Amino acid sequence: MRIDVLTLFPEMFTGVLGASILARAQAAEKVEYHLTDIRRYTTNKHGKVDDRPFGGGPGMVMACQPLWDAVGAVEKQDTRRATRILLSPQGRPFDQKIAEELAGAERLLLIAGHYEGIDERVIQRLEPRQISIGDYVLSGGELPAMVLIDAVVRLIPGVLGDDESAHQDSFSPGADRLLDCPHYTRPRVWNEMPVPDVLIGGDHAEIERWRRQQARETTRRVRPDLLADEDKK
């Protein structure tokens, strides 16, 4: 998979894409990242990419021309069809289902807006899929883009050491949309707190039942809305 990120602050991505699973995925040639500074494509003699909003109001609005030209130039760099995504508070809430859909794409083109927003006309022309990571506002689309990349890349086959691990995560179909169960490791007793006996008894069927029960109890306590969806099945 190729992932292009169009942003005004490409330096924000260096540490995230260069560490942990995301870095290993690129080293294993499962994914390639390409960062593009939208400012490189502005024709404004002062290097501006934004202007005041028509109708007045606070903040600045990203202009059409730099973004339109940036998308056109970047898409020509590779013959694979790009799935355009705009990270925006106005977008559809991001969830595991969307992550799984995007993990099957051959190329993603992420647009990280900034300032008060992007001129609506270029959005209408580009027709990107608009995605939000939550009902709150950030300074720009860079952090949401990083969240989306992390959620998607780990689902690409071969990225994780055990592909089954991704299917058992919370919200994945393998987890039946329940939150995850508690996990334990050595030592067996820490700070006078022992590991539950069921996990060291060797009865795998009993362990699975226990984990399922714990997942349901956690979901009922923290996210009862998810459990309601589960009970409808």
N, CA, C and O of each residue as an XYZ file, in Angstrom:
932
protein
N       0.837     -1.195      0.000
C       0.000      0.000      0.000
C       0.877      1.252      0.000
O       1.911      1.314      0.665
N       0.436      2.232     -0.758
C       1.091      3.546     -0.727
C       0.177      4.513      0.015
O      -1.023      4.582     -0.253
N       0.763      5.263      0.954
C       0.012      6.278      1.692
C       0.667      7.629      1.464
O       1.818      7.846      1.842
N      -0.074      8.532      0.845
C       0.376      9.906      0.654
C      -0.309     10.789      1.687
O      -1.504     10.646      1.944
N       0.452     11.698      2.275
C      -0.112     12.658      3.214
C       0.198     14.060      2.710
O       1.364     14.424      2.551
N      -0.839     14.844      2.460
C      -0.681     16.232      2.049
C      -0.935     17.110      3.265
O      -2.014     17.065      3.856
N       0.052     17.901      3.635
C      -0.001     18.637      4.891
C       0.828     19.908      4.799
O       1.681     20.041      3.921
N       0.578     20.831      5.698
C       1.411     22.024      5.814
C       2.565     21.792      6.780
O       3.477     22.614      6.876
N       2.522     20.671      7.494
C       3.541     20.398      8.501
C       4.049     18.957      8.398
O       3.805     18.155      9.299
N       4.739     18.623      7.329
C       5.228     17.240      7.164
C       6.175     16.800      8.263
O       6.295     15.605      8.533
N       6.848     17.743      8.902
C       7.800     17.376      9.956
C       7.107     16.720     11.154
O       7.755     16.030     11.940
N       5.809     16.929     11.297
C       5.088     16.325     12.417
C       5.033     14.800     12.311
O       4.850     14.119     13.320
N       5.187     14.266     11.113
C       4.998     12.832     10.901
C       6.272     12.013     11.050
O       6.211     10.787     11.142
N       7.413     12.668     11.075
C       8.690     11.950     11.047
C       8.819     10.932     12.171
O       9.119      9.765     11.922
N       8.597     11.363     13.395
C       8.762     10.465     14.533
C       7.761      9.331     14.536
O       8.117      8.192     14.839
N       6.508      9.622     14.204
C       5.453      8.609     14.244
C       5.665      7.535     13.185
O       5.584      6.344     13.485
N       5.935      7.946     11.955
C       6.102      6.984     10.871
C       7.439      6.253     10.937
O       7.620      5.211     10.307
N       8.368      6.806     11.703
C       9.695      6.212     11.775
C       9.924      5.339     12.987
O      11.068      5.022     13.310
N       8.850      4.941     13.672
C       9.013      4.140     14.890
C       8.004      3.000     14.928
O       6.967      3.041     14.266
N       8.330      1.988     15.714
C       7.437      0.891     16.062
C       6.874      0.174     14.826
O       7.577     -0.021     13.834
N       5.605     -0.210     14.904
C       4.989     -1.033     13.864
C       4.964     -0.325     12.514
O       5.166     -0.960     11.479
N       4.717      0.993     12.516
C       4.647      1.722     11.253
C       5.981      1.700     10.525
O       6.024      1.567      9.302
N       7.068      1.831     11.271
C       8.402      1.783     10.659
C       8.712      0.378     10.167
O       9.258      0.211      9.077
N       8.370     -0.630     10.954
C       8.646     -2.009     10.548
C       7.839     -2.394      9.311
O       8.311     -3.154      8.466
N       6.620     -1.864      9.209
C       5.789     -2.155      8.045
C       6.431     -1.612      6.771
O       6.396     -2.258      5.724
N       7.016     -0.421      6.870
C       7.687      0.148      5.703
C       8.971     -0.609      5.385
O       9.278     -0.844      4.217
N       9.724     -0.993      6.417
C      10.957     -1.752      6.197
C      10.670     -3.093      5.535
O      11.477     -3.590      4.750
N       9.520     -3.674      5.855
C       9.128     -4.953      5.266
C       8.448     -4.784      3.916
O       8.000     -5.762      3.318
N       8.367     -3.542      3.431
C       7.769     -3.204      2.137
C       6.282     -3.567      2.066
O       5.763     -3.901      1.001
N       5.607     -3.497      3.222
C       4.162     -3.681      3.249
C       3.448     -2.372      2.956
O       2.299     -2.366      2.515
N       4.140     -1.257      3.204
C       3.553      0.061      3.008
C       4.672      1.048      2.711
O       5.813      0.850      3.128
N       4.342      2.101      1.997
C       5.301      3.188      1.762
C       4.606      4.500      2.058
O       3.450      4.704      1.686
N       5.325      5.390      2.735
C       4.771      6.686      3.122
C       5.409      7.792      2.290
O       6.616      7.788      2.051
N       4.587      8.734      1.855
C       5.083      9.879      1.094
C       4.443     11.144      1.661
O       3.219     11.281      1.669
N       5.270     12.052      2.129
C       4.791     13.303      2.717
C       4.974     14.441      1.731
O       6.042     14.594      1.139
N       3.938     15.232      1.558
C       3.983     16.357      0.613
C       3.581     17.638      1.327
O       2.528     17.707      1.961
N       4.429     18.645      1.217
C       4.138     19.962      1.795
C       3.281     20.745      0.802
O       3.734     21.072     -0.295
N       2.064     21.038      1.187
C       1.142     21.753      0.297
C       1.689     23.108     -0.097
O       1.380     23.610     -1.178
N       2.494     23.707      0.759
C       3.046     25.033      0.460
C       3.896     25.029     -0.813
O       4.029     26.062     -1.470
N       4.459     23.901     -1.157
C       5.298     23.819     -2.356
C       4.504     24.128     -3.621
O       5.089     24.445     -4.657
N       3.193     24.039     -3.547
C       2.377     24.172     -4.755
C       1.618     25.488     -4.844
O       0.831     25.686     -5.769
N       1.846     26.389     -3.894
C       1.150     27.666     -3.979
C       1.797     28.554     -5.037
O       3.014     28.542     -5.217
N       0.967     29.320     -5.729
C       1.469     30.279     -6.718
C       1.528     31.685     -6.135
O       1.923     32.630     -6.819
N       1.140     31.821     -4.883
C       1.190     33.126     -4.223
C       2.649     33.538     -4.031
O       3.452     32.747     -3.537
N       2.992     34.741     -4.408
C       4.388     35.183     -4.360
C       4.936     35.259     -2.938
O       6.151     35.265     -2.736
N       4.044     35.315     -1.960
C       4.471     35.363     -0.564
C       4.426     33.972      0.090
O       4.694     33.834      1.283
N       4.088     32.961     -0.691
C       4.031     31.606     -0.165
C       2.793     31.304      0.654
O       2.751     30.299      1.363
N       1.782     32.160      0.566
C       0.564     31.958      1.352
C      -0.298     30.842      0.762
O      -0.361     30.661     -0.454
N      -0.953     30.110      1.641
C      -1.874     29.066      1.202
C      -3.282     29.313      1.737
O      -4.186     28.508      1.513
N      -3.466     30.435      2.447
C      -4.761     30.713      3.056
C      -5.137     32.177      2.850
O      -4.320     32.986      2.411
N      -6.391     32.502      3.176
C      -6.855     33.885      3.073
C      -8.058     34.055      3.993
O      -8.565     33.086      4.560
N      -8.509     35.306      4.133
C      -9.652     35.581      5.001
C     -10.925     34.977      4.404
O     -11.054     34.884      3.184
N     -11.862     34.570      5.257
C     -13.115     33.987      4.754
C     -14.066     35.049      4.219
O     -14.219     36.112      4.821
N     -14.703     34.763      3.092
C     -15.772     35.636      2.614
C     -16.896     35.611      3.648
O     -17.188     34.570      4.238
N     -17.517     36.759      3.858
C     -18.592     36.860      4.829
C     -18.118     37.211      6.218
O     -18.922     37.398      7.132
N     -16.788     37.301      6.379
C     -16.240     37.662      7.673
C     -16.156     36.481      8.625
O     -16.523     35.355      8.290
N     -15.674     36.765      9.794
C     -15.527     35.717     10.793
C     -14.076     35.500     11.160
O     -13.179     36.007     10.487
N     -13.837     34.747     12.225
C     -12.465     34.540     12.697
C     -11.706     33.518     11.857
O     -12.296     32.730     11.118
N     -10.395     33.553     11.990
C      -9.564     32.538     11.355
C      -9.326     32.766      9.882
O      -9.777     33.752      9.300
N      -8.604     31.828      9.294
C      -8.259     31.867      7.878
C      -8.722     30.575      7.227
O      -8.907     29.561      7.900
N      -8.910     30.619      5.905
C      -9.390     29.469      5.151
C      -8.343     29.059      4.128
O      -7.799     29.909      3.422
N      -8.056     27.766      4.041
C      -7.095     27.275      3.058
C      -7.663     27.458      1.653
O      -8.801     27.075      1.382
N      -6.872     28.041      0.769
C      -7.320     28.350     -0.585
C      -7.372     27.110     -1.474
O      -6.755     26.085     -1.183
N      -8.126     27.235     -2.563
C      -8.308     26.102     -3.481
C      -7.033     25.724     -4.221
O      -6.655     24.554     -4.265
N      -6.369     26.730     -4.805
C      -5.293     26.455     -5.759
C      -4.168     25.579     -5.233
O      -3.821     24.604     -5.899
N      -3.578     25.867     -4.075
C      -2.459     25.028     -3.629
C      -2.847     23.566     -3.426
O      -2.105     22.660     -3.805
N      -3.997     23.349     -2.836
C      -4.410     21.978     -2.557
C      -4.778     21.245     -3.838
O      -4.422     20.079     -4.010
N      -5.477     21.909     -4.725
C      -5.859     21.285     -5.999
C      -4.624     20.871     -6.784
O      -4.553     19.754     -7.297
N      -3.666     21.759     -6.877
C      -2.447     21.449     -7.629
C      -1.618     20.369     -6.944
O      -1.010     19.532     -7.611
N      -1.593     20.387     -5.614
C      -0.834     19.379     -4.866
C      -1.414     17.984     -5.098
O      -0.677     17.030     -5.344
N      -2.731     17.875     -5.017
C      -3.367     16.573     -5.232
C      -3.098     16.076     -6.645
O      -2.758     14.909     -6.839
N      -3.248     16.951     -7.628
C      -3.011     16.542     -9.011
C      -1.595     16.065     -9.239
O      -1.375     15.053     -9.904
N      -0.624     16.794     -8.685
C       0.785     16.425     -8.870
C       1.119     15.115     -8.170
O       1.810     14.268     -8.735
N       0.639     14.946     -6.961
C       0.948     13.735     -6.189
C       0.305     12.501     -6.816
O       0.927     11.440     -6.867
N      -0.914     12.627     -7.284
C      -1.576     11.461     -7.866
C      -0.888     10.993     -9.145
O      -0.991      9.820     -9.503
N      -0.202     11.872     -9.825
C       0.521     11.494    -11.035
C       1.804     10.724    -10.733
O       2.406     10.149    -11.640
N       2.224     10.707     -9.483
C       3.473     10.043     -9.131
C       3.366      8.524     -9.113
O       4.379      7.826     -9.069
N       2.146      8.017     -9.147
C       1.948      6.566     -9.064
C       0.690      6.208     -9.837
O      -0.290      6.952     -9.811
N       0.713      5.074    -10.524
C      -0.438      4.689    -11.342
C      -1.573      4.085    -10.520
O      -2.695      3.957    -11.009
N      -1.285      3.716     -9.277
C      -2.344      3.152     -8.448
C      -3.411      4.208     -8.142
O      -3.096      5.368     -7.877
N      -4.665      3.788     -8.183
C      -5.770      4.705     -7.915
C      -5.774      5.083     -6.438
O      -5.731      4.219     -5.563
N      -5.826      6.380     -6.176
C      -5.777      6.862     -4.801
C      -7.184      7.034     -4.230
O      -8.061      7.610     -4.874
N      -7.384      6.534     -3.032
C      -8.602      6.812     -2.277
C      -8.366      8.102     -1.508
O      -7.566      8.138     -0.573
N      -9.060      9.153     -1.901
C      -8.864     10.461     -1.270
C      -9.621     10.542      0.044
O     -10.791     10.170      0.127
N      -8.940     11.030      1.067
C      -9.539     11.160      2.392
C      -9.205     12.531      2.961
O      -8.041     12.929      3.001
N     -10.219     13.241      3.394
C     -10.034     14.521      4.068
C     -10.336     14.326      5.544
O     -11.448     13.936      5.899
N      -9.365     14.591      6.408
C      -9.587     14.516      7.847
C     -10.298     15.785      8.265
O      -9.753     16.882      8.143
N     -11.529     15.632      8.764
C     -12.362     16.805      9.017
C     -13.364     16.531     10.133
O     -13.900     15.425     10.212
N     -13.635     17.522     11.010
C     -14.671     17.350     12.033
C     -16.053     17.108     11.421
O     -16.950     16.599     12.093
N     -16.225     17.471     10.150
C     -17.507     17.275      9.476
C     -17.639     15.878      8.880
O     -18.664     15.559      8.278
N     -16.619     15.048      9.040
C     -16.618     13.740      8.406
C     -17.360     12.674      9.182
O     -17.846     12.907     10.288
N     -17.438     11.499      8.580
C     -18.040     10.340      9.227
C     -17.109      9.864     10.346
O     -15.894      9.825     10.148
N     -17.640      9.507     11.497
C     -16.797      9.040     12.597
C     -15.972      7.823     12.208
O     -16.498      6.852     11.663
N     -14.698      7.881     12.487
C     -13.782      6.797     12.167
C     -13.993      5.636     13.131
O     -14.094      5.836     14.342
N     -14.059      4.423     12.591
C     -14.196      3.247     13.446
C     -13.452      2.075     12.813
O     -12.843      2.209     11.752
N     -13.511      0.920     13.483
C     -12.752     -0.229     13.016
C     -13.224     -0.715     11.658
O     -12.422     -1.191     10.854
N     -14.508     -0.601     11.398
C     -15.031     -1.030     10.103
C     -14.415     -0.219      8.969
O     -14.029     -0.776      7.941
N     -14.323      1.093      9.155
C     -13.708      1.932      8.130
C     -12.234      1.581      7.989
O     -11.716      1.514      6.875
N     -11.554      1.357      9.117
C     -10.132      0.986      9.061
C      -9.936     -0.275      8.237
O      -8.997     -0.361      7.446
N     -10.807     -1.247      8.413
C     -10.693     -2.497      7.665
C     -10.956     -2.281      6.177
O     -10.306     -2.894      5.331
N     -11.906     -1.413      5.862
C     -12.169     -1.097      4.456
C     -10.940     -0.461      3.812
O     -10.536     -0.835      2.711
N     -10.352      0.505      4.518
C      -9.212      1.226      3.958
C      -7.975      0.344      3.863
O      -7.127      0.555      2.996
N      -7.864     -0.645      4.750
C      -6.709     -1.538      4.717
C      -6.670     -2.357      3.428
O      -5.622     -2.884      3.055
N      -7.799     -2.461      2.757
C      -7.841     -3.194      1.497
C      -7.551     -2.343      0.278
O      -7.519     -2.856     -0.840
N      -7.339     -1.048      0.475
C      -7.049     -0.152     -0.648
C      -5.593     -0.288     -1.064
O      -4.742     -0.656     -0.254
N      -5.310      0.008     -2.319
C      -3.932     -0.061     -2.787
C      -3.188      1.248     -2.565
O      -1.958      1.283     -2.552
N      -3.955      2.329     -2.388
C      -3.319      3.629     -2.154
C      -4.289      4.556     -1.442
O      -5.461      4.646     -1.807
N      -3.784      5.251     -0.413
C      -4.561      6.259      0.300
C      -3.899      7.616      0.124
O      -2.674      7.727      0.171
N      -4.704      8.641     -0.077
C      -4.212     10.008     -0.151
C      -4.928     10.809      0.928
O      -6.114     11.114      0.807
N      -4.195     11.142      1.977
C      -4.778     11.820      3.133
C      -4.515     13.318      3.054
O      -3.379     13.749      2.857
N      -5.568     14.100      3.207
C      -5.461     15.556      3.193
C      -5.649     16.066      4.609
O      -6.719     15.919      5.199
N      -4.599     16.666      5.147
C      -4.658     17.219      6.502
C      -4.873     18.723      6.398
O      -3.936     19.477      6.139
N      -6.100     19.145      6.601
C      -6.402     20.571      6.527
C      -5.877     21.311      7.750
O      -5.429     20.699      8.719
N      -5.939     22.615      7.688
C      -5.481     23.436      8.810
C      -6.282     24.732      8.811
O      -7.156     24.939      7.969
N      -5.977     25.583      9.751
C      -6.674     26.857      9.891
C      -8.157     26.621     10.185
O      -8.510     25.629     10.824
N      -9.027     27.526      9.723
C     -10.458     27.430     10.028
C     -11.152     26.382      9.165
O     -12.259     25.944      9.478
N     -10.500     25.987      8.084
C     -11.077     24.999      7.184
C     -10.510     25.136      5.793
O      -9.536     25.858      5.583
N     -11.116     24.442      4.833
C     -10.688     24.442      3.437
C     -11.815     25.009      2.585
O     -12.988     24.741      2.846
N     -11.471     25.775      1.589
C     -12.471     26.330      0.670
C     -13.363     25.194      0.160
O     -12.874     24.208     -0.390
N     -14.657     25.347      0.348
C     -15.606     24.284      0.028
C     -15.565     23.877     -1.442
O     -15.885     22.737     -1.777
N     -15.178     24.788     -2.311
C     -15.195     24.480     -3.742
C     -14.182     23.409     -4.121
O     -14.462     22.559     -4.966
N     -13.008     23.444     -3.500
C     -12.011     22.424     -3.830
C     -12.408     21.080     -3.229
O     -12.080     20.029     -3.780
N     -13.116     21.115     -2.098
C     -13.624     19.866     -1.530
C     -14.642     19.238     -2.480
O     -14.638     18.026     -2.698
N     -15.515     20.079     -3.044
C     -16.522     19.567     -3.967
C     -15.891     18.986     -5.231
O     -16.383     17.995     -5.771
N     -14.821     19.588     -5.698
C     -14.151     19.090     -6.903
C     -13.370     17.804     -6.626
O     -13.388     16.880     -7.439
N     -12.695     17.745     -5.498
C     -11.886     16.571     -5.177
C     -12.745     15.387     -4.737
O     -12.364     14.233     -4.933
N     -13.902     15.674     -4.143
C     -14.815     14.645     -3.647
C     -14.114     13.611     -2.767
O     -14.233     12.412     -3.018
N     -13.387     14.052     -1.744
C     -12.728     13.091     -0.863
C     -13.723     12.455      0.089
O     -14.807     12.987      0.327
N     -13.346     11.328      0.620
C     -14.122     10.717      1.703
C     -13.743     11.471      2.974
O     -12.572     11.481      3.355
N     -14.707     12.098      3.635
C     -14.410     12.889      4.824
C     -14.559     12.031      6.081
O     -15.580     11.375      6.288
N     -13.518     12.052      6.912
C     -13.476     11.211      8.105
C     -13.082     12.047      9.312
O     -12.177     12.878      9.239
N     -13.773     11.819     10.426
C     -13.485     12.488     11.693
C     -13.068     11.448     12.723
O     -13.612     10.344     12.742
N     -12.107     11.790     13.584
C     -11.721     10.837     14.633
C     -12.440     11.120     15.952
O     -12.168     10.454     16.951
N     -13.343     12.085     15.974
C     -14.075     12.339     17.205
C     -14.781     13.679     17.196
O     -14.504     14.538     16.359
N     -15.688     13.844     18.127
C     -16.473     15.071     18.213
C     -15.741     16.135     19.016
O     -16.182     16.542     20.091
N     -14.632     16.569     18.481
C     -13.851     17.656     19.067
C     -13.015     18.251     17.943
O     -12.883     17.650     16.876
N     -12.457     19.417     18.178
C     -11.717     20.117     17.128
C     -10.240     20.197     17.503
O      -9.890     20.561     18.625
N      -9.388     19.852     16.551
C      -7.941     19.955     16.719
C      -7.423     21.104     15.865
O      -8.172     21.699     15.090
N      -6.147     21.411     16.010
C      -5.553     22.517     15.254
C      -5.459     22.205     13.768
O      -5.425     23.116     12.940
N      -5.417     20.931     13.429
C      -5.311     20.550     12.033
C      -5.560     19.061     11.869
O      -5.855     18.357     12.835
N      -5.437     18.591     10.636
C      -5.709     17.188     10.347
C      -4.521     16.268     10.501
O      -4.617     15.078     10.199
N      -3.385     16.803     10.972
C      -2.187     15.972     11.059
C      -2.331     14.833     12.065
O      -2.057     13.679     11.734
N      -2.756     15.141     13.281
C      -2.908     14.089     14.291
C      -3.975     13.067     13.886
O      -3.738     11.869     14.041
N      -5.143     13.489     13.373
C      -6.095     12.502     12.874
C      -5.515     11.620     11.769
O      -5.811     10.426     11.715
N      -4.695     12.193     10.890
C      -4.076     11.393      9.831
C      -3.177     10.313     10.421
O      -3.152      9.183      9.934
N      -2.436     10.666     11.477
C      -1.566      9.689     12.126
C      -2.382      8.570     12.752
O      -2.010      7.400     12.667
N      -3.497      8.931     13.383
C      -4.370      7.924     13.992
C      -4.885      6.970     12.932
O      -4.854      5.753     13.116
N      -5.357      7.514     11.829
C      -5.892      6.685     10.753
C      -4.814      5.763     10.191
O      -5.065      4.579      9.968
N      -3.625      6.297      9.964
C      -2.529      5.487      9.414
C      -2.218      4.319     10.337
O      -2.084      3.183      9.880
N      -2.104      4.588     11.625
C      -1.778      3.522     12.579
C      -2.856      2.443     12.592
O      -2.548      1.251     12.582
N      -4.122      2.863     12.615
C      -5.224      1.900     12.662
C      -5.296      1.055     11.400
O      -5.647     -0.123     11.465
N      -4.966      1.640     10.254
C      -5.064      0.933      8.983
C      -3.859      0.024      8.735
O      -4.024     -1.135      8.354
N      -2.664      0.539      8.947
C      -1.464     -0.210      8.601
C      -1.353     -1.508      9.388
O      -0.913     -2.521      8.844
N      -1.742     -1.497     10.654
C      -1.631     -2.712     11.469
C      -2.561     -3.818     10.970
O      -2.394     -4.976     11.352
N      -3.540     -3.478     10.119
C      -4.460     -4.465      9.571
C      -3.975     -5.063      8.257
O      -4.558     -6.029      7.765
N      -2.923     -4.505      7.688
C      -2.383     -5.055      6.445
C      -1.745     -6.409      6.741
O      -0.918     -6.505      7.649
N      -2.106     -7.458      6.001
C      -1.557     -8.789      6.270
C      -0.025     -8.788      6.302
O       0.632     -8.249      5.411
N       0.518     -9.400      7.341
C       1.961     -9.506      7.471
C       2.618     -8.407      8.274
O       3.808     -8.492      8.580
N       1.862     -7.369      8.624
C       2.452     -6.260      9.378
C       2.667     -6.651     10.839
O       3.740     -6.418     11.396
N       1.655     -7.242     11.453
C       1.797     -7.700     12.831
C       2.456     -9.075     12.850
O       2.358     -9.827     11.881
N       3.113     -9.397     13.930
C       3.758    -10.702     14.027
C       2.756    -11.837     13.916
O       3.072    -12.901     13.384
N       1.547    -11.612     14.418
C       0.474    -12.598     14.366
C      -0.756    -11.895     13.822
O      -1.363    -11.079     14.516
N      -1.132    -12.206     12.576
C      -2.271    -11.524     11.955
C      -3.552    -11.721     12.747
O      -4.438    -10.868     12.706
N      -3.664    -12.832     13.470
C      -4.866    -13.106     14.247
C      -5.039    -12.080     15.358
O      -6.155    -11.835     15.817
N      -3.928    -11.480     15.790
C      -3.982    -10.502     16.866
C      -4.892     -9.343     16.505
O      -5.668     -8.884     17.343
N      -4.811     -8.866     15.280
C      -5.630     -7.733     14.858
C      -7.109     -8.090     14.856
O      -7.954     -7.244     15.148
N      -7.426     -9.338     14.529
C      -8.830     -9.739     14.457
C      -9.441     -9.958     15.829
O     -10.661    -10.070     15.951
N      -8.614    -10.021     16.863
C      -9.130    -10.212     18.206
C      -9.179     -8.913     18.997
O      -9.593     -8.910     20.156
N      -8.764     -7.815     18.388
C      -8.784     -6.524     19.069
C     -10.212     -6.079     19.345
O     -11.159     -6.552     18.716
N     -10.350     -5.162     20.296
C     -11.654     -4.556     20.535
C     -12.185     -3.928     19.254
O     -11.428     -3.360     18.466
N     -13.501     -4.039     19.056
C     -14.219     -3.449     17.922
C     -14.055     -4.219     16.617
O     -14.766     -3.931     15.654
N     -13.138     -5.194     16.549
C     -12.976     -5.957     15.315
C     -14.029     -7.057     15.268
O     -14.537     -7.459     16.315
N     -14.378     -7.565     14.057
C     -15.368     -8.635     13.967
C     -14.978     -9.853     14.793
O     -15.845    -10.526     15.349
N     -13.683    -10.142     14.878
C     -13.236    -11.288     15.661
C     -13.531    -11.122     17.135
O     -13.657    -12.108     17.861
N     -13.643     -9.877     17.587
C     -13.952     -9.615     18.994
C     -15.439     -9.359     19.208
O     -15.856     -9.018     20.315
N     -16.251     -9.523     18.144
C     -17.692     -9.315     18.228
C     -18.052     -7.947     18.797
O     -19.066     -7.793     19.478
N     -17.217     -6.967     18.512
C     -17.441     -5.586     18.936
C     -17.470     -5.418     20.451
O     -17.968     -4.410     20.952
N     -16.942     -6.391     21.181
C     -16.802     -6.233     22.619
C     -15.450     -5.610     22.919
O     -14.511     -5.741     22.133
N     -15.351     -4.932     24.054
C     -14.056     -4.453     24.492
C     -13.186     -5.646     24.871
O     -13.686     -6.748     25.098
N     -11.880     -5.410     24.934
C     -10.959     -6.502     25.184
C     -11.058     -6.985     26.635
O     -11.476     -6.248     27.528
N     -10.665     -8.235     26.839
C     -10.610     -8.796     28.188
C      -9.306     -8.387     28.860
O      -8.399     -7.914     28.176
N      -9.176     -8.555     30.195
C      -7.913     -8.235     30.871
C      -6.804     -9.185     30.439
O      -7.064    -10.335     30.087
N      -5.572     -8.700     30.467
C      -4.410     -9.508     30.116
C      -3.404     -9.490     31.256
O      -3.327     -8.518     32.008
N      -2.629    -10.572     31.384
C      -1.643    -10.696     32.456
C      -0.367    -11.326     31.911
O      -0.392    -12.050     30.916
N       0.753    -11.037     32.583
C       2.011    -11.682     32.253
C       2.792    -11.906     33.547
O       2.261    -11.642     34.626
N       4.020    -12.377     33.473
C       4.820    -12.638     34.665
C       5.176    -11.347     35.397
O       5.322    -10.303     34.761
N       5.315    -11.398     36.702
C       5.252    -12.578     37.586
C       3.813    -12.986     37.898
O       2.878    -12.217     37.674
N       3.647    -14.218     38.423
C       2.303    -14.708     38.754
C       1.680    -13.895     39.884
O       0.459    -13.752     39.951
N       2.514    -13.368     40.766
C       2.017    -12.515     41.844
C       2.812    -11.218     41.835
O       4.041    -11.234     41.909
N       2.122    -10.120     41.747
C       2.774     -8.798     41.774
C       2.046     -7.925     42.783
O       0.829     -7.756     42.714
N       2.815     -7.371     43.727
C       2.247     -6.468     44.722
C       1.061     -7.118     45.449
O       0.048     -6.481     45.736
N       1.237     -8.420     45.733
C       0.218     -9.228     46.413
C      -1.047     -9.431     45.572
O      -2.103     -9.769     46.106
N      -0.937     -9.226     44.273
C      -2.070     -9.425     43.364
C      -1.743    -10.593     42.436
O      -0.866    -10.465     41.582
N      -2.427    -11.727     42.582
C      -2.128    -12.903     41.762
C      -2.847    -12.872     40.412
O      -3.873    -12.211     40.251
N      -2.291    -13.593     39.459
C      -2.960    -13.807     38.179
C      -4.155    -14.733     38.426
O      -4.031    -15.675     39.208
N      -5.311    -14.500     37.787
C      -6.461    -15.390     37.970
C      -6.093    -16.851     37.704
O      -5.412    -17.164     36.727
N      -6.550    -17.730     38.581
C      -6.192    -19.146     38.495
C      -6.547    -19.762     37.152
O      -5.823    -20.627     36.659
N      -7.646    -19.331     36.556
C      -8.100    -19.940     35.310
C      -7.049    -19.817     34.207
O      -6.972    -20.672     33.325
N      -6.253    -18.770     34.253
C      -5.279    -18.543     33.184
C      -4.048    -19.426     33.295
O      -3.271    -19.522     32.346
N      -3.860    -20.067     34.432
C      -2.683    -20.916     34.596
C      -3.081    -22.380     34.779
O      -2.246    -23.217     35.123
N      -4.355    -22.685     34.546
C      -4.826    -24.053     34.730
C      -4.648    -24.946     33.528
O      -4.716    -26.169     33.650
N      -4.417    -24.350     32.348
C      -4.186    -25.160     31.150
C      -5.439    -25.591     30.415
O      -5.332    -26.251     29.381
N      -6.625    -25.245     30.905
C      -7.878    -25.612     30.237
C      -8.234    -24.492     29.258
O      -8.807    -23.475     29.650
N      -7.894    -24.685     27.992
C      -8.049    -23.612     27.001
C      -9.511    -23.252     26.742
O      -9.831    -22.092     26.481
N     -10.391    -24.239     26.814
C     -11.817    -23.945     26.629
C     -12.332    -23.077     27.768
O     -13.103    -22.142     27.553
N     -11.893    -23.402     28.994
C     -12.301    -22.608     30.152
C     -11.714    -21.206     30.090
O     -12.376    -20.232     30.450
N     -10.461    -21.106     29.630
C      -9.819    -19.794     29.477
C     -10.595    -18.942     28.483
O     -10.805    -17.751     28.713
N     -11.019    -19.550     27.380
C     -11.763    -18.807     26.367
C     -13.095    -18.325     26.920
O     -13.507    -17.196     26.651
N     -13.772    -19.170     27.690
C     -15.043    -18.767     28.295
C     -14.822    -17.616     29.274
O     -15.600    -16.662     29.312
N     -13.759    -17.716     30.062
C     -13.455    -16.660     31.032
C     -13.177    -15.340     30.320
O     -13.677    -14.292     30.729
N     -12.390    -15.392     29.268
C     -12.069    -14.166     28.532
C     -13.325    -13.547     27.921
O     -13.500    -12.329     27.938
N     -14.185    -14.388     27.390
C     -15.421    -13.894     26.803
C     -16.292    -13.213     27.874
O     -16.859    -12.143     27.649
N     -16.380    -13.864     29.039
C     -17.169    -13.297     30.131
C     -16.590    -11.969     30.594
O     -17.333    -11.013     30.812
N     -15.282    -11.900     30.745
C     -14.633    -10.666     31.169
C     -14.834     -9.555     30.144
O     -15.043     -8.397     30.508
N     -14.771     -9.909     28.869
C     -14.981     -8.911     27.814
C     -16.393     -8.337     27.889
O     -16.584     -7.129     27.747
N     -17.376     -9.198     28.112
C     -18.752     -8.730     28.207
C     -18.952     -7.857     29.441
O     -19.644     -6.841     29.380
N     -18.346     -8.251     30.564
C     -18.490     -7.466     31.783
C     -17.844     -6.086     31.641
O     -18.394     -5.082     32.093
N     -16.677     -6.053     31.010
C     -16.008     -4.772     30.790
C     -16.833     -3.887     29.869
O     -16.975     -2.687     30.106
N     -17.376     -4.493     28.813
C     -18.185     -3.734     27.865
C     -19.459     -3.221     28.525
O     -19.874     -2.087     28.287
N     -20.071     -4.045     29.341
C     -21.302     -3.637     30.023
C     -21.043     -2.440     30.947
O     -21.883     -1.549     31.072
N     -19.876     -2.434     31.589
C     -19.544     -1.368     32.540
C     -19.112     -0.083     31.838
O     -19.475      1.012     32.268
N     -18.336     -0.215     30.757
C     -17.716      0.955     30.127
C     -18.476      1.434     28.893
O     -18.672      2.635     28.708
N     -18.903      0.490     28.048
C     -19.583      0.842     26.793
C     -20.829     -0.004     26.603
O     -20.853     -0.860     25.719
N     -21.866      0.208     27.406
C     -23.076     -0.608     27.283
C     -23.736     -0.494     25.918
O     -24.491     -1.384     25.525
N     -23.469      0.575     25.191
C     -24.043      0.725     23.861
C     -23.534     -0.364     22.930
O     -24.282     -0.855     22.084
N     -22.259     -0.748     23.077
C     -21.710     -1.810     22.254
C     -22.342     -3.147     22.596
O     -22.599     -3.961     21.709
N     -22.589     -3.375     23.858
C     -23.189     -4.630     24.281
C     -24.621     -4.750     23.755
O     -25.080     -5.844     23.425
N     -25.313     -3.627     23.682
C     -26.663     -3.625     23.130
C     -26.631     -4.075     21.677
O     -27.490     -4.838     21.235
N     -25.629     -3.594     20.935
C     -25.479     -4.016     19.539
C     -25.174     -5.495     19.460
O     -25.689     -6.193     18.586
N     -24.338     -5.981     20.369
C     -23.960     -7.389     20.387
C     -25.161     -8.274     20.688
O     -25.300     -9.344     20.096
N     -26.026     -7.849     21.594
C     -27.175     -8.655     21.985
C     -28.220     -8.760     20.873
O     -29.078     -9.642     20.910
N     -28.153     -7.863     19.885
C     -29.090     -7.902     18.779
C     -28.761     -9.007     17.790
O     -29.601     -9.372     16.968
N     -27.526     -9.552     17.860
C     -27.113    -10.564     16.884
C     -27.829    -11.874     17.150
O     -27.615    -12.852     16.433
